[in-house]
Structure formats: structure tokens, C-alpha cells
Amino acid sequence: MVLDTGSELSWLHCKKTPNLNSVFVPQNSKSYKPVPCSSPICRTRTRDLHIPASCDPSKLCHVAVSYADASSIEGNLASDNLVIGSSSRPGFLFGCMDSGFSSTAEEDSKTTGLMGMNRGSLSFVSQMGVPKFSYCISGFDSSGVLLLGEARFSWLKGLSYTPLITKTDPLPYFDRVAYTVQLEGIRVGTKMLNLPKSTFVPDHTGAGQTMVDSGTQFTFLLGPVYTALRNEFLQQTKGVLRVYEDSNFVFQGAMDLCFRVGGTSQASFSNLPRVSLMFQGAEMSVSGDRLLYRVPGMNEGSDSVYCFTFGNSDLLGIEAFVIGNHHQQNVWMEFDLVKSRVGFAEIRCDVARQRLGMGL
């Protein structure tokens, strides 16, 4: 399953599709129960979903969820008994999805489902009563780590914490169940971008919040901040990186800064200026090969095309800053719901797995 801190509803594929080997078969579970559309759950507890629930022809609760990358999926709201370790949750609510899933990412089409980890009432975290969870996303393969509950280890040092921002008033553009933190500035190399702190503060409509979202691949910044970062990165890499000159090419619709990189040039990524995201009380640094992403299957002569891993959220139609999973790679991420904070520290995920006795 995809671990998504930006989503609420957990779901499983309940219908076989091409490239999908694993699927949940409701008929094989004696405790599976579809939720009827007459249920109060269908009418009230699904208010946080992107698209409200409705009735299908069988009078079952129909749900449809859409995501920022334009993928979407539909199916029925259902319940079943969920057991993880020694924790059991009878009547766990989830989506049993059977149609409409479309995604541009090849790996997405092979997943069994999605684990919604935000703070909404239907999320895995809320339904299971998880007080804290941590994860580490590997930059090399799929051998990541997810821990539910307390995670105190002598080898895990240097966690920096930033408080979660909450708003009780309903605002049109503010996601109240997201993991929202306060971005205060961005540094490229040793130079701070010349932007007032107010640029990063949500306005009266809630637009401009900063969300930590493991379900989004890259990091997206509002237009003025993205432009300032783009210009400074270009300035500091002049003569080091060769810009890919094609005004019609925008990677994934929001990333318009790309470079031509020769076969032996990737080693020089270590010389690129570090981009540091300055949060209230903490700092996340992006360096080396996490700054650039190779566009699959795209070459210019003997050169590969790499794009800057920060994009313009204005081009996506998102009124927010989004910290994606690419910049969380090889970072220990801790979400503490009791103390209402997010902590992080750089660590190699393969080393963390070894320390936890999980092998490789």
C-alpha cells in the first residue's frame, strides 16, 4: 500500500486490473460489511473526502476520491476487522475500490491500495488511535521503514521538531486535517532568498499553508517563492549545469527548470548548492542527487534530461506549499500527534533497517 500523509480514506483494490497481482476479495472475508447509503456514516463522516459520498444502484455508499496528480478512484465504503500486531480494530472503515483508477506513475498502478495517514476522522491514524508514527523512505529501492507508536533508539540522533499548525475555523483553501507546518524561509547555499516571512504565512482564505505530504512526489512552492528559488539556483549553478532549452517542455506540468546532463556528470551533483527549507524550529536540507530527477526515457543526443525537484504549485492549481516524498528520502520522519509536532533527521534508511534488525 502507498503510505499517504496527505490523504484520509484508506482503500484497497477490490477488482483485478492489468499489472496488479494483489487484490482484496470481499467474498473471502466473513467480517466484511459494505456500508449502506442510508447509514449516517455515509452522510456525515465522509465530509472530509474530496468528493462527497453518494448512493450506487445497489443502495451502497459510493465514494470517489481524487488526488493532486489528477489520479482518481471510485468504489464502496466498507468495514472489516483490521489487526496489526497486537492492535485490533473491529469495523475499520475503508474504500473497497473497483473502478476509475488512473495514474501517470507506473509504480502506482501496481500497488494494492493506499493507507490514509492524515488527521481526518476516517484516516488509519485516527481509527487505530495511533499517537505517533515514524517512517523512512529509501532513496534507492522500496525497503523503507514504517513504525507505529513510540520510536526511541540510541542510534537515532539529531531529531529537530517543528510544531503542527492548526486552525479551527473553516477556511476555503486550508486543509485542516493535513500535517501543516510553518515554512519561514529558503536558503540556497549560504544565501537566504530575499522574501518576507509573510510570503509563507497562509492568508485569510487559508491559501499558502505548508503541508508535509508523503503521497506527493516532489516539492511544490507558490509562484513568487518558486520563481525566487529558480532564479537563485540558476545563478549559483551557471557554468556547472547546462539548461535544457525547450520552452514547451514542462515536466509533470509544474517543473519548468530542466538540465542536459552528460553520462559522467552525475558525480558532480555533490557540488551543487544545498537548498535548505527553514521551518519554525527546524531545517530540512536538500542536496546532491535529491536536487535533480532524471526524466525517464528522455535523452538529447548522448545527454540525459534532469529536472529541478522543486515545482511551481500555481501551475498545478494548488494554493499551498507541499513537501513531497522525494525530499523526505533518507530522512527519519516522525509525526507526533500527542505533542502536535513533526520531527526529522537525516539518516540512511538502509542503515536504519539494519539497526532495527529488518535486514536489507
N, C-alpha and C positions, 0 to 999 in steps of 0.2 A: 504494500500500500504506500501511496505517496503521503509523506508527513507534511501537513499544510497548516502553518500557524496563522494563515490569513483566511481560513475557511471554518465554517461552523459545522455543517452537516457531514458526518462520515457516511461513506457509501461503498457498496460492493457491486461489481458486475454480476448480474443475475441472468445473463444471456450470452451464449458463446458468440464471439466475434473473431474475425481473422486476426492472427498473430497473438491471440490470447489463449493461453493454456489453462489458466486458473480462473475458476468462476464459482460463485456461491449458488448452490442449488437449494432453494427454499423447501422443496418437497422432501429433502433428506433430513430436515430438522423438525422434530416433534414440538419444539417450543417456539417456532417461528409464527408470528402473527402479523398479517397486514393490517394497517390502521385504516378503519373505515372513514369516509369523508365526513360522516356525522360526528366523529369524535372531536371534543374540544381541542385536543392536541393539534388536529389538522387546521383548525381555525385560528388558534391563539399562539401556540408555541412555535409556529413556523414564521412568525413575523420578521425574524432576522434573515430569512433566506432572501436571495436576490430577486426571485420571482415567487410570489405567494402561492401556496398550495391550492389545488383545485380538485374537482371530482373527475374520476375517469368513468368510462361506461359501466364498469363493474361496481361503481359506487365506493371505490377505494381512494384513499388520499394520494393524489398525484402531485409529485414535486418536480420542479425543473430548476437546475442551478447553472448559472453561467459564470465564467471566470474572466479575469482581465486580459488573458491571452486569446480571447474570443472562442475558447472551447466551451462546450456546454454538454449537459447530460440530463436525462429525464427518467423517471421511474416512480415507484411507490414508496411511501413512508411505511416502515415496518418496525417490528420489535422482535428481539430474540435475547436469549441469555448469553451474556458475554463474560468469559472467565479469562483473567490474565494473572498468572502466578497464583497467589492466594486470594486475590480480589475477585469477587463475583458480583455481577450487576444484572439481576433479572429485569426483563423488559427494556433492554437498551435500545434506544431509537436510532434508526439509521435509514439510509436510502437503499432500496433494492432496485438498482438501475438496469434498464433493459433497452434503452434506445437513445439515439441522438448524440452519442459521444463523438466529438470531432476535435482533434488536436493536431497542431503542426509538429509537435515533438514526437519523434519516433518512439522514444522510451515510454512516453505517457500511454501509448496505445497498448503496451504490454503489461501494464500494471493491473492488479486485481481490483484496486479501488483507492479510496482516499480517506485519510484519517484527519478529521477536522479538529484542530487544536486551539482555536481561538477561545475567547471568554464568553461566547454565546451560550444560552441555556441548553441547546441541543448538542454542543460540542462534546467530544470524547472526554476532555479535561473536566468539564462541568458535570457530565453524567456520572463519571467514575469518581468524582471528588478528589482529583489529583491536586495536592497542594503545591507541588513543584515538579518540573521535569527538565531534563537536560538532553542535548544531543550534540553530535559532532559529525559533520558532513565531510567525507573524504574527497580530496581533490583528484584522486587517481582512479577509483573504482567505486563499487557500491557497498563497500564494507564500512558503513557508518555505525554510529552508536546511538541508541535511544535509551535513556534511563527515566523511569517514572519514580518520583519520590526523592528522598534526600541523596545527595551525591557529594560526600566529603572524603577526599583522598589526599594523602600526603604529597603525592606527585602532581596534584592539580594546584598550581600556584598562580598568583597574579590576577585573579578574577577582579575585574573592575565592574562596578554596578552603576546603572543609570535608572532613575525612577520611572515607573509607568505613569503616563499622563491619562487622567480620566476626566470625563465631562458628563455630568448628569443630565444637562438639558439636551433635548433632541435638536440636532443641527443638520441641515440638509446634506452637507458634504463630510460630516465627521462620522467615522465608523467607531461606535462606542465599544464594540466587543473586540477590536483589534488590539495588538500589542503596540501601543503608541508610546514613543519616547520623544525627547526633545533634542533635535539636531540644533547645534548652536553655531557651527561654522565648519569650513573645509580648508585644509592646508595641503598645498602641493609642494612637495619637497620641504623647504623651510619657509615658504611664503604662504601667508594666510590670504584667502580670497577677500577682496575688499567689498564685503557685503555687510550691511547692518544686521544685527541679530533678529530684528523684526521680520526679516525676509523669511525666517524659518519658523515663525510662530503662526499657528492657524488663525485665520481671520474670523469675522463674526458669523460666517456661514459654516465654519469648520474646515474649509479648504486649506490645505497646507500642513496637515498632520504628517508625522513621520512614523511609518509602520514597519515593523520587523516581520517579514513575510517569507517563510521558507518555501512557499508554493510558487513564488515568482523567481525566475532565473536570475535576472540581472538587477542592478540598482537604477532607479529612475528618480530624477530630480526635476522640480518645477523649472519652467523655461529660463527665467533670469539666472538662476543658480547654475543650471546646466551650461548655459552659454558662457558664464564666467569661468567655470571649471574647464570647459572645452578649450577656450582661448588660452588659458594659463598652461594647460597640458601641452598644447601645440607649441607654445612659446618655449617651454622648457625641453621639448624633445626635437626641436628644429636641428637638423643635421644628424639626428640619431635615428629617427623613424621617417620613412618615406610615405607621404599621404597618398591614399588611393583616390585619384581624381576622377570621380564619376558622380556628378550632381544628382543623377537619377537613382543611385543606389542608396537605400536606407535599410540597414539590417533589422529585421523583425519590426519594421515600421516606426522605430523610435531611436535608432542608433545610427547617426549620420557621420560619425568620425571613424574612418577605417584606414588601414595602412597596408602597403605592399611589403611583405617580409620574405627575404631570401631564405633558402633552405638552411643556412648555417647561422642565421641572425637571431634565432630564439634565445641563444645563450646570453645575448646582450640585454634581454628583458630585465635581468637583475640590476642593470644600470639605470633603469627608468625611475623617474621621481616617484616617491611614495605618495599616495593620496590618503590623507587622514581625515576621517569623519569625526568631528568633535561633538560629543554628546554631553549632556549635563552630567558631570562627574566621571566620564569615561571617554575612551577614544578607540576607534576601530581603524586599523591601518590596512590599506590595500597596496600590495607591492608585487613586483616580479610578474610572473605569468598570469596572476589573477587580474591584472590591468587590461589584458588583451585576450580576445577569444577568437580562435580560428574559425572562419566561416566554412562549414562542411562543404566539400566538393567544389569550392570556388578557387580558381587559380588565374593568375595573369602571367602568361608565359611560364617561367620557372619559379615565379613568386607565389606565395600563398597570401590570401587576404585575411587580415586580422582586424577586428573592430574593438574600439574602446568599450569597456564593460559598464560604462555609465550611459544611460539614455535619457531622452527628454520625455518626461511624463505628459507634457502638453500634447505631444504627438499621439499618445495612447488614449488621450481623453480622460486621464486620471488626475484629480485635483489633490495630489498628495505626493510626498516623498516616500519611496518604497525601497527598503534594504533587502535585496534578494539573496537567494541561496549561494550564488557564485562567490559573493564576498563574505559568506559565512563558512566557506570551505576551510578546513583545518583551523577552526575556531571553536573552542568549547563554549556552547551557548546554554545559559541557564535561565529558565523562566520561573521566577518565584512569585506565586500568586498570593501567598500569605503576607509577604513583606512588600508586595506590589513593586517589583523591580526586575530588570533584566541584567544578567551578568555575562561577561565574556572574557576569554583569554586565548591567545594564540597557542595552539598545540597541534602536533601531528596526530591525526585521527588513527593512523595505523599503530602508533605508539600507545595511544590511549586504549585501543582494543587489546593490545598485548598486556598492558598493566592490569586490565580488568579480567585477564585470563580468557579472552574470547578468541585467541589465535588470530590468524590472518585470513 
